Amino acid sequence: MRIVNAAEMSRDQLEYLLTRPDVDAVEVTPEVMARTEETFGGPLTPLEVVQTILADVRERGDEALVHYAAAIDGVDLSSKGLFVTDAELEQAYQQVSKQFLADLDVAMDNIAAYHRKQVQNSWITTGPHGNVLGQKVTPLASVGAYVPGGTAPLVSTVLMTVVPAKVAGVKRVVVATPETKHGGLNPHIIVAAHKAGASQLLRVGGAQGIAALAYGTQSVEPVDKIVGPGNIYVTLAKKEVFGKVGIDSLAGPSEILVIADDTANPRYVAADLLSQAEHDPEAGVYLLTTSPELAEQVAQEIKEHLALLPRREIAAQALTKSGVIVVCPDLETAAELSNICAPEHLELAVAEPFALLDQIQNAGAIFLGHYASEPVGDYVAGPNHVLPTNGTARFSSPLGVYDFVKYSSIISVTAKGLQQLAPTGIRLAQGEGLQAHARAMAIRFES
């Protein structure tokens, strides 16, 4: 990681270092572009690929899903079907360890307990003249939880998407995740989805999986909302289907920002930075510190830790592309720069983290103190790890129970209450030139 001094840089330069590219601007590797050209007959942009797939799934349904599973993922779904069967579920339980099942229970209990605190109830209040106002909270009927495939079986993402939905009261949750040509679905994913309460497990990923959840096919019943992270194709697909269904967010690559003072342990900081760097070559990795000595120590620790990681090539690319250590004159400056970045994960590795917390405005998840390692939040602490990225923590929040319900306002007005309200309402409607609005109130008021 390169080290820079905040005092020697302009604000524009610092903002550039700490700002992620737009989702649409994420680079696609030459290998992926070559495969795209082979599959679609031309060098299509990611958006063109997504639009092609969405249109095809809408038209051909299951046939298109089977086609893209073979063409893109190298998987033959024509015989085994689109959904995991009861027999496969039983086999998956036999393939996982008792320790894994116990660990699932611990994580699920913590996640459920945290999200139960977010549950909101419907409410009613009675006002003057017997008028009744309120809010009705209704769980969504159905949700699609997208779980990325790739090289890592993201059991944690299954839990973080399905458990809050079930806590909210969603009846039907469909988990969609791609099979791989190296052995189908991971049994740990299958078991986690079942234990978390998923209704079905759709073995289709990518833009085609999003299309199936949004539009439905002969075999797949559409859902009301799609949540969960994914690659650029998944993200663009969610963007395209928004309006037909709800979505949680447009997630970009993972990112972590650590604010550290001279009390921080450089080994801890380095390990936490690498925990996100190994996710994706596009991951954002930042350290803001008041200690030049710590900056040097962390940079050295990263070199040593990196050599031990199985995913060191991915992590190294992320560190080269976006990894930066900024030496700041004080913690106030560090907090200010962090708010500009609005990171997905923010660690406050300082002597008095709760004192610094008041200065933090923009962050997806905030980890306080030297032992609150970011991966603890990823897996088992309880809060959700599906978080706003690409600076969207300025205006959005972690996935939660509130994402799986909808709110309806309740209005009941008595005749006497209308006499109080109608004159004002009539004048406002007439001022807008909407005479039918005014008349709808007036005919009741006048009678």
Long-range contacts (C-beta under 8 A, 24 or more apart in sequence): 1-273, 1-285, 1-287, 1-298, 1-299, 1-302, 1-319, 1-323, 1-324, 1-325, 2-323, 2-324, 2-325, 3-295, 3-296, 3-299, 3-324, 3-325, 3-326, 3-327, 4-324, 4-325, 4-326, 4-327, 5-326, 5-327, 6-326, 6-327, 6-328, 6-329, 6-333, 6-337, 7-327, 7-329, 14-326, 14-337, 14-340, 15-340, 17-286, 17-324, 17-326, 18-257, 18-286, 18-324, 18-326, 18-337, 18-340, 18-341, 19-340, 19-341, 19-391, 20-252, 20-253, 20-255, 20-284, 20-322, 20-389, 20-390, 20-391, 21-252, 21-390, 22-390, 23-232, 23-235, 23-236, 23-239, 23-250, 23-251, 23-252, 23-390, 24-236, 26-232, 26-252, 26-253, 26-282, 27-282, 28-232, 35-72, 39-71, 39-72, 46-232, 46-233, 46-236, 47-236, 49-207, 49-233, 50-207, 50-233, 50-236, 50-237, 50-240, 51-240, 53-206, 53-207, 53-208, 53-211, 53-237, 54-207, 54-210, 54-211, 54-214, 54-215, 54-237, 54-240, 54-241, 57-208, 57-211, 57-212, 57-215, 57-217, 58-211, 58-215, 61-216, 61-217, 61-218, 61-219, 62-217, 62-218, 62-219, 62-220, 64-208, 64-211, 64-217, 65-204, 65-208, 65-209, 65-212, 65-217, 65-220, 68-204, 68-206, 68-208, 69-178, 69-179, 69-203, 69-204, 69-208, 72-206, 72-208, 73-149, 73-178, 73-179, 73-180, 73-181, 73-205, 73-206, 74-180, 74-181, 75-178, 75-179, 75-180, 75-181, 75-184, 75-203, 77-179, 77-203, 77-204, 80-203, 81-219, 82-202, 82-203, 82-204, 82-212, 82-219, 82-220, 83-200, 83-201, 83-202, 83-203, 83-219, 84-185, 84-190, 84-200, 84-201, 84-203, 88-185, 88-190, 89-190, 89-191, 89-194, 91-187, 92-187, 92-188, 92-190, 92-191, 92-194, 93-187, 93-191, 95-187, 96-187, 96-188, 96-191, 100-188, 100-191, 101-191, 101-195, 104-155, 104-159, 104-191, 104-192, 104-195, 105-195, 106-380, 107-156, 107-159, 107-379, 107-380, 108-159, 108-163, 108-195, 108-196, 110-380, 110-381, 110-382, 111-159, 111-160, 111-163, 111-164, 111-382, 111-384, 112-163, 112-166, 112-167, 113-382, 114-381, 114-382, 114-383, 114-384, 115-163, 115-164, 115-167, 115-168, 115-382, 115-384, 115-400, 115-401, 116-167, 116-401, 118-164, 118-167, 118-400, 118-401, 118-402, 119-167, 119-168, 119-401, 120-401, 120-402, 120-405, 124-410, 127-417, 128-417, 128-420, 129-414, 129-416, 129-417, 129-419, 129-420, 130-414, 130-416, 130-417, 131-412, 131-413, 131-414, 131-417, 131-421, 132-410, 132-411, 132-412, 133-409, 133-410, 133-411, 133-412, 134-409, 134-410, 135-407, 135-408, 135-409, 135-410, 136-407, 136-408, 136-409, 136-410, 137-405, 137-406, 137-407, 138-405, 138-406, 138-407, 138-408, 139-168, 139-169, 139-170, 139-171, 139-404, 139-405, 140-165, 140-168, 140-170, 140-224, 140-225, 140-246, 140-404, 140-405, 140-406, 141-170, 141-171, 141-172, 141-224, 142-170, 142-171, 142-172, 142-173, 142-174, 142-221, 142-222, 142-223, 142-224, 142-225, 143-170, 143-172, 143-173, 143-174, 143-223, 143-224, 143-225, 143-226, 143-227, 143-404, 144-173, 144-174, 144-175, 144-176, 144-210, 144-213, 144-214, 144-223, 144-225, 144-226, 144-227, 144-228, 144-245, 145-173, 145-174, 145-175, 145-176, 145-198, 145-226, 145-227, 145-228, 146-176, 146-177, 146-205, 146-209, 146-210, 146-213, 146-226, 146-227, 146-228, 146-229, 146-230, 146-234, 146-238, 147-175, 147-176, 147-177, 147-189, 147-193, 147-228, 148-177, 148-205, 148-228, 148-229, 148-230, 148-231, 148-234, 149-177, 149-178, 149-179, 149-180, 149-205, 150-231, 151-311, 153-186, 153-188, 153-189, 154-189, 155-188, 155-189, 155-192, 156-378, 156-379, 156-385, 157-228, 157-229, 157-385, 157-386, 158-189, 158-192, 158-193, 158-196, 158-198, 159-192, 159-196, 160-384, 160-385, 160-386, 160-399, 161-227, 161-228, 161-386, 161-399, 162-193, 162-196, 162-197, 162-198, 163-196, 163-197, 164-384, 164-399, 164-400, 164-401, 164-403, 164-404, 165-197, 165-227, 165-404, 166-196, 166-197, 167-401, 168-401, 168-403, 168-404, 168-405, 169-404, 169-405, 170-404, 171-199, 172-199, 172-200, 172-221, 172-223, 173-197, 173-198, 173-199, 174-198, 174-199, 174-200, 174-201, 174-202, 174-213, 174-220, 174-221, 174-223, 175-200, 175-201, 175-202, 176-202, 176-204, 176-205, 176-209, 176-210, 176-212, 176-213, 177-201, 177-202, 177-203, 177-205, 177-209, 178-203, 178-204, 178-205, 178-206, 178-209, 179-203, 179-204, 179-205, 205-230, 205-234, 206-230, 206-231, 206-233, 206-234, 206-237, 207-233, 207-234, 207-236, 207-237, 209-234, 210-234, 210-237, 210-238, 210-241, 211-237, 211-241, 213-245, 214-241, 214-244, 214-245, 215-241, 215-244, 225-403, 225-404, 227-386, 227-399, 227-403, 227-404, 228-386, 229-386, 248-386, 248-399, 248-403, 249-386, 249-388, 249-389, 249-392, 249-396, 249-399, 250-390, 250-392, 251-386, 251-389, 252-282, 252-389, 252-390, 253-279, 253-280, 253-282, 253-283, 253-284, 253-389, 254-279, 254-280, 254-283, 254-284, 254-344, 254-345, 254-389, 255-283, 255-284, 255-285, 255-286, 255-341, 255-343, 255-344, 255-345, 255-389, 256-283, 256-284, 256-285, 256-286, 256-343, 256-344, 256-345, 256-346, 256-347, 256-374, 257-284, 257-286, 257-287, 257-288, 257-338, 257-341, 257-343, 257-345, 257-346, 257-347, 257-363, 258-286, 258-287, 258-288, 258-289, 258-346, 258-347, 258-349, 259-288, 259-289, 259-331, 259-334, 259-335, 259-338, 259-346, 259-347, 259-348, 259-349, 259-350, 259-356, 260-287, 260-288, 260-289, 260-290, 260-291, 260-294, 260-298, 260-347, 260-349, 260-350, 261-289, 261-290, 261-291, 261-294, 261-331, 261-349, 261-350, 261-351, 262-290, 262-291, 262-293, 262-294, 263-349, 263-350, 263-351, 263-370, 264-289, 264-291, 264-294, 264-349, 264-350, 264-370, 265-349, 265-370, 266-294, 266-297, 266-298, 266-300, 266-301, 267-301, 267-305, 268-349, 268-370, 268-373, 269-294, 269-298, 269-301, 269-347, 269-349, 270-298, 270-301, 270-302, 270-305, 271-301, 271-305, 271-373, 272-347, 272-373, 272-374, 272-375, 273-298, 273-302, 273-323, 274-302, 274-305, 274-306, 274-309, 274-315, 275-373, 275-374, 275-375, 275-378, 276-318, 276-345, 276-374, 277-314, 277-315, 277-316, 277-318, 277-319, 277-323, 278-309, 278-311, 278-312, 278-314, 278-315, 278-318, 279-314, 279-318, 280-314, 280-318, 281-314, 281-317, 281-318, 281-321, 282-318, 282-321, 282-322, 283-318, 283-322, 284-318, 284-322, 284-341, 284-343, 284-344, 285-318, 285-319, 285-322, 285-323, 285-324, 286-322, 286-323, 286-324, 286-325, 286-326, 286-341, 286-343, 287-324, 287-325, 287-326, 288-325, 288-326, 288-328, 288-334, 288-337, 288-338, 289-325, 289-326, 289-327, 289-328, 289-334, 290-327, 290-328, 290-329, 290-330, 290-331, 290-334, 291-327, 292-327, 295-325, 295-327, 298-325, 299-325, 331-356, 331-359, 332-359, 335-359, 335-360, 338-362, 338-363, 341-391, 342-388, 342-391, 342-392, 342-393, 342-394, 343-393, 344-387, 344-388, 344-389, 344-393, 345-374, 345-377, 345-387, 347-372, 347-373, 347-374, 362-391, 362-393, 362-394, 363-393, 364-388, 364-389, 364-393, 364-397, 364-398, 365-398, 415-444, 418-444, 418-445, 419-445
